Structures are given as C-alpha cells and as structure tokens.
Amino acid sequence: MLALVAATDDLPAGVETGIRLTTENADADHAALLAAGVDAGPDVLRWGGGVPAVFLFRDPDGNTLRIVERS
C-alpha cells in the first residue's frame, strides 16, 4: 500500500522518502523513465557482492524514491 500525503509546513516536499520499489530489470526501467522525461539519476548503480542494482528518481515535487532490482 502506498499513501500520498500533501506537503505542509510540518511535512515539506522535496525529501528522501525512504520508499523503495522493486523491479525485475533496473536497466530497462531506468531507460524507460529517462525516455519519459522523469528526473532520474544518471546511472543504475551496481556494487556487486550480492548487492542489488538500484537507481533513484524524483517525483514532480522533488521527493526521492529508489527502484531496486530483485535478485
């Protein structure tokens, strides 16, 4: 479940939300979001050692979310 809440003085927009979404293919989703004009990070980050691929993107209010590839 995902709840969207309007920004207020006590809860401003433009923050790291802590929201993580999963995908089967981080590269494909990253490319699709960039092609759609979404403000996404420049690269899919990969560290190896069992750490899943991840990239970030921002919603129109500047809030940051991350997409993590399932292993």
Secondary structure, DSSP 8 states (H G I E B T S, - for coil): --------SSS-SSSEEEEEEEES-HHHHHHHHHHTT-EE-SS-B--BTTB--EEEEE-TT--EEEEEE--
